[in-house]
Amino acid sequence: MPRPDGLLDAAARALSTRLASGMTRKSFLGRMGGAVLAATGGAAVAAAVRPAKSEAFHFCGHIWTTGSCPNPLGLPRIDKNGFPLRPSDGHRIDNLGRPVNSEGWAVDGSGNRLRSPDGEFLPRAPRTRLCEDWTNEHYKIGGVMQGAWYRCCNGQVRKLVDCCSHSRKRINGDASLTGYCFDGRRVFCVLYYDSGLKC
Amino acid sequence: MVETFTPAVCGSRSRQRLAIALFALAALVASAVLGATLGFVGSLVGTRPALIAAAALAFLAALREAGILRLPLPQSRRQVPERWQYERPLALWSAGYGAGLGLGFLTFQPVATFWVACAAALALGKPVAAAGCFALYGAGRAFMAVWPRHREPSGPAAVERLVGRASVVPRANAVVLGLAVVLLAVAPAAGAAVTSLGRGFDPAADGNTLARARMAAGTIKVLVVPPAPDPMDTVSPANSPTLSGNYLAYADDEGIKVIDWRNDTPVRELDGPYSHPALDYPRLAYIRDDGTYERLVLADDISKPNPDERIIASVRSAADLGRPTLRGGRLAWHRIDDGGSAIYLLNLATNDRRVIKRTNVWMEANPSVTSSRIVWVEQRPQGSYLRMQWFRSKHTKTLMQVRGRKTLFWTTALAGRTAYVTRWTPSTRKAVVLRVNF
């Protein structure tokens, strides 16, 4: 008959295995760290080290570790030309994350143009491409959209796009991978485009 | 105090507890009031000098506590008046002792830390936050009246035990003050004290006079508020004010008007599709919108019947040149289009044009200049930032920020070391003018 401490160890091992198999190493270690702090009574501190969104599973269809390209609202959803879209519904947004109409003017939920405090229409904010403009301004790496692959996500075909550069480092800070890039480029960060085609 | 709050002095154990409670409450309130007063004064006078003074004081105090430097302390070398406990009711003397010690400067100061805290409260420039921090000082005073008796029923013995450990205090204090020097030195934007000036937008400043626009019953009017005791002036309908001494320029439905705001005398009128004036009398810059293009125009001398005009910048109407600013021989403006934004500065004496900030991503907008500095607003998805740069430096400093997209900064004004910025909430259309002393 197993000893009680052996039973406890086995239970802990099983729990750890279950936790680890359901998440990435980063999120697993993050949660374990949070649990240890919580167990020592540091609930407030534990909240501060809650694991960040997993970079490996940060959006459907992308199971590798390269991080998202910089974007206004947290996920790098783009239109077919690489301009930002609202991740939740695909509405076009400007670089400040505001919904905009087809001409680029900021609009409210009813589609009316937003006004400044004096009642004049607000000027258009910049709306630029996440790979060629955002990534290059932040990291100066000469990124271009190149490789792509496809997955079925939420019942439609999703195109996953690599933002490629000659940089040997990727956005995560470690060594970059070739992925679907060509001409000697490597994956710096990733984007996605929802095609609307059923799958 | 340990020796004072005994059953023998107070009369009974219940009266002892009452005296300690009153002492603690009075100490907390007095120190909080002191903190609030210092924070309020800091918000009025500007906090950059106070921040530097606090860091310097903390450094000197750390040297003093470490025994490296001998410095006298500004203090009242007195203890609380002992006769009170014999002459006055218990409630009065216990609360009086608490208030006296909570205020700090009325009694003997064994360490220099109190004065560092005073300078830091000034530098904070926020009455409520300073009151909260200073209340801890009162709490410490109350704590020290109770804690030494925790394991020692005799008051004098508790004091003797405390005195025996007194040598540790200066060393620990020196370490804490050293940390305070570091924290005060690296405090980001700690020099910026922010005060809300109430409803309004599009601020314009010259010296201590501030103009702003305000929406009232669907009409926009301009308020000019000079320093007291001069009376406030109101112009309606009027929008987008700009000040230069006694001259006020504003936009209305007919174009741009320039008046002497002290006696409401018209000085100049420009009728046409003109807006967003920037006045540094006799120079006037403004935006001319001819339908296809938006142009930034500079009139060299509006005191002449036919001033020379030149076009400084042009964009297609879908882009934006915003609200230019003109002061000290420099003209600044923004340019925003769907491919990016930039802040430009033109030296009118040398015709030297400079890009202060250019980006393909964020929205840089609404600059204001003096002869030595420029401020502007940077909008990002994460929030709005009030940026400032010296003309002699490429370093950009953030004076303040608001997080999120619900509330953001808009137009600015600048006079000396005081910046003004419109903070507004698009969903409610509520706009207020903030004053930022840096």
Chai-1 contact restraints between the chains, C-beta under 6 A:
chainA,res_idxA,chainB,res_idxB,connection_type,confidence,min_distance_angstrom,max_distance_angstrom,comment,restraint_id
A,P72,B,P381,contact,1.0,0.0,6.0,A-B,restraint_1
A,N95,B,V361,contact,1.0,0.0,6.0,A-B,restraint_2
A,L96,B,Q379,contact,1.0,0.0,6.0,A-B,restraint_3
A,L96,B,P381,contact,1.0,0.0,6.0,A-B,restraint_4
A,G97,B,P381,contact,1.0,0.0,6.0,A-B,restraint_5
A,G97,B,R405,contact,1.0,0.0,6.0,A-B,restraint_6
A,G104,B,D338,contact,1.0,0.0,6.0,A-B,restraint_7
A,L114,B,P426,contact,1.0,0.0,6.0,A-B,restraint_8
A,P117,B,F201,contact,1.0,0.0,6.0,A-B,restraint_9
A,P117,B,W424,contact,1.0,0.0,6.0,A-B,restraint_10
A,P117,B,A431,contact,1.0,0.0,6.0,A-B,restraint_11
A,D118,B,I220,contact,1.0,0.0,6.0,A-B,restraint_12
A,D118,B,N239,contact,1.0,0.0,6.0,A-B,restraint_13
A,P123,B,D320,contact,1.0,0.0,6.0,A-B,restraint_14
A,P123,B,I336,contact,1.0,0.0,6.0,A-B,restraint_15
A,R124,B,D338,contact,1.0,0.0,6.0,A-B,restraint_16
A,A125,B,M363,contact,1.0,0.0,6.0,A-B,restraint_17
A,P126,B,D338,contact,1.0,0.0,6.0,A-B,restraint_18
A,P126,B,G340,contact,1.0,0.0,6.0,A-B,restraint_19
A,P126,B,S341,contact,1.0,0.0,6.0,A-B,restraint_20
A,R127,B,D338,contact,1.0,0.0,6.0,A-B,restraint_21
A,T128,B,N360,contact,1.0,0.0,6.0,A-B,restraint_22
A,D133,B,N360,contact,1.0,0.0,6.0,A-B,restraint_23
A,W134,B,V361,contact,1.0,0.0,6.0,A-B,restraint_24
A,E137,B,N360,contact,1.0,0.0,6.0,A-B,restraint_25
A,E137,B,V361,contact,1.0,0.0,6.0,A-B,restraint_26
